[in-house]
Each structure stands twice: as C-alpha cells, then as structure tokens.
Amino acid sequence: MKITISGPPGSGKSTLSKMLSVKLGLELISMGDIFRKLASDRCMSLDEFGTLAKCNDEIDRKLDEEQKKVAKEKDNIILEGRLSGFLVEADLKVWLKAPLEIRAERIAKRENKSVSSAIKETSEREECERVRYLNYYDIDIRDLSVYDIVIDSTKLSPEEICEIVGKAVECLK
C-alpha cells in the first residue's frame, strides 16, 4: 500500500501523515522534513532556502528524484509532500486544503509568529513553489485532478480526517 498526502503549508499534511502512519502501521516519509533539514544544514530559513531552490533547480530535482526512488523501492509507505501526488504512483492520493488565513493561524501558532507574518511568508513560499514546479516539471500544483480524495481541513479535526482516509484505505483492500 502506497499513500500520498499533499497540500499547501498549514493544511494538516504532517499531522494526518503521522496519525495515519500509526493507525495503518505504514512507514512515513516526509519530504517537508527532508527539505527543512536541508535548510537547517545550511543555516537558512525555509523562505531563504526556498529562494535558493528557485535559483538552483538541483535542490528540488534531487529531492524529487529521491522521492521517486523511495516510492519504487518500498511498499507500505506514506509519502507526505507537496508534489507526492504528481510524482509517485500510489494506491491512494490525498490532498488537504484550507483557506490561507486558517493555515496561517496554524503556522503562526506552531512557529510562534504573528498571523500577518505567517500569511506573508506562506503566500510568498506558495508562489515560489508554484513557479518552480511549473518551470521544472510543467506541473500546476493547483490542478487537483490527480488526487483521489480532496479534504477541506478547516472544520474537521485531525482525528476525523484520519477516519475519512482510513475508510478510503479499507475500501481499497
């Protein structure tokens, strides 16, 4: 079983992925964690590293090739990342969404910053990523047609979202 969990920053991808991993006993591979580690290794913020990645396609390409390689070599995994649904053949592809303001509130709380700062940084990050993915792979990240399930995480708890995705997995068995 291979599952991809994708969505914009603050949509609940990481939370859902962790919960599903435990619930289904699947290994979790988070592209966001890998990207954050690469940024940290270079003593850069996510925004700074994203800007560097925009100018240096080697960063994204290496990360994305690694994701494809892992997906080919492993079974029983959850791949969490913005492009996972586009790059990986999976049994179930999930996209989480929520309005920018809601996502910014979550990010602000998680990263101990102001909501206005989170809105600005998140908007810039999303636009930077959108342009990169379009330029590198001709992928429009706003095209949700590759996903089996699109869930709005605004009013649902992480547990409720996990239950929905869990039911979808049961239907595939």
C-alpha positions in Angstrom: 0.0 0.0 0.0 1.3 3.4 -1.0 -0.4 6.6 0.1 0.5 10.2 -0.8 -0.6 13.1 1.4 -0.2 16.5 -0.2 -1.5 20.0 0.4 -0.3 23.6 1.0 1.6 24.7 4.1 -0.6 24.5 7.3 -3.2 22.3 5.7 -2.6 19.4 8.1 -0.4 17.1 6.0 2.1 16.3 8.7 -0.5 15.7 11.4 -2.5 13.5 9.1 0.5 11.6 7.9 1.8 10.9 11.4 -1.6 9.7 12.6 -2.2 7.5 9.5 1.3 6.0 9.8 0.5 4.9 13.4 -3.1 3.8 12.6 -2.1 1.8 9.5 1.4 0.7 10.6 3.0 2.3 7.5 6.4 3.9 7.3 6.2 7.7 6.9 8.5 9.6 4.6 8.1 13.4 4.8 9.5 15.5 2.0 8.9 18.6 4.1 11.1 17.2 6.9 13.8 16.5 4.4 13.5 20.0 2.9 13.6 21.6 6.4 16.7 19.5 7.3 18.5 20.7 4.1 17.6 24.3 5.0 18.8 23.8 8.6 22.0 22.2 7.4 22.7 25.4 5.5 21.7 27.6 8.4 18.9 29.0 6.3 15.2 29.7 7.0 12.6 27.9 4.9 12.0 31.1 2.9 15.7 31.6 2.3 16.2 28.0 1.2 13.1 28.2 -1.0 14.5 31.2 -2.7 17.8 29.4 -3.2 15.9 26.4 -4.6 14.1 28.7 -7.0 17.5 29.7 -8.4 19.1 26.3 -8.2 16.9 23.6 -9.6 19.3 20.9 -8.4 17.8 21.1 -4.9 14.2 20.3 -6.0 15.3 17.8 -8.6 17.5 15.9 -6.2 14.7 15.8 -3.6 12.1 14.7 -6.1 14.3 12.0 -7.6 14.9 10.7 -4.1 11.1 10.6 -3.5 10.5 8.6 -6.7 13.3 6.2 -5.9 12.0 5.6 -2.4 8.5 5.0 -3.8 9.8 2.4 -6.3 11.9 0.6 -3.7 9.4 0.5 -0.8 5.9 -0.7 -0.1 3.7 0.1 2.8 4.6 3.7 3.0 3.0 7.1 3.3 4.8 9.8 1.3 4.0 13.3 2.5 4.9 16.2 0.2 3.5 18.9 -2.0 4.4 17.0 -5.2 4.0 13.5 -4.0 0.6 13.0 -5.7 2.2 14.1 -9.0 5.5 12.2 -8.8 4.5 8.9 -7.2 2.3 6.0 -8.3 0.2 5.4 -5.3 -2.9 3.4 -4.3 -4.4 6.5 -2.7 -3.6 10.1 -3.3 -5.0 12.7 -0.8 -4.9 16.5 -0.9 -5.7 18.6 2.1 -6.9 22.1 1.7 -7.9 25.1 3.9 -8.1 28.8 3.3 -4.8 30.8 3.7 -6.0 32.6 6.8 -6.8 29.3 8.6 -3.5 27.8 7.5 -1.6 31.0 8.6 -3.2 30.8 12.0 -1.9 27.2 12.4 1.5 28.1 11.2 1.7 31.2 13.4 0.8 29.1 16.5 3.2 26.3 15.5 6.1 28.6 14.7 5.4 31.3 17.4 5.0 34.2 15.0 2.3 36.7 14.1 -0.5 35.6 11.8 0.2 38.5 9.4 3.8 37.4 9.2 2.7 33.8 8.5 0.3 35.0 5.8 3.0 36.9 4.1 5.6 34.2 4.3 3.2 31.4 3.3 1.9 33.4 0.3 5.5 34.0 -0.9 6.5 30.4 -0.3 3.5 29.1 -2.2 4.1 31.3 -5.2 7.8 30.5 -5.2 6.9 26.7 -5.2 4.2 27.1 -7.8 6.5 28.8 -10.2 9.3 26.3 -9.6 7.1 23.3 -10.2 5.7 24.8 -13.3 9.1 25.6 -14.6 10.8 22.4 -13.6 8.1 19.8 -14.4 5.3 21.6 -16.1 3.1 20.8 -13.0 0.4 23.2 -12.0 0.2 22.4 -8.2 -3.4 23.9 -8.3 -4.6 21.1 -10.5 -6.2 18.7 -8.1 -7.4 16.2 -10.7 -4.6 13.7 -9.8 -6.0 13.2 -6.3 -8.4 10.5 -5.3 -9.7 12.5 -2.3 -9.6 16.3 -1.6 -10.5 17.1 2.0 -11.1 20.6 3.5 -9.4 20.5 6.9 -11.0 23.8 8.0 -13.8 22.3 10.2 -12.7 18.7 10.7 -10.4 17.6 13.5 -7.3 15.6 12.6 -9.0 12.5 14.0 -12.0 13.0 11.7 -9.7 13.4 8.7 -7.7 10.4 9.6 -11.0 8.4 9.9 -12.1 9.5 6.4 -8.8 8.5 4.9 -8.8 5.3 6.9 -12.2 4.4 5.5 -10.9 5.1 2.0 -8.0 2.7 2.6 -10.4 0.0 3.8 -12.3 0.3 0.6 -9.1 -0.4 -1.4 -8.4 -3.7 0.4 
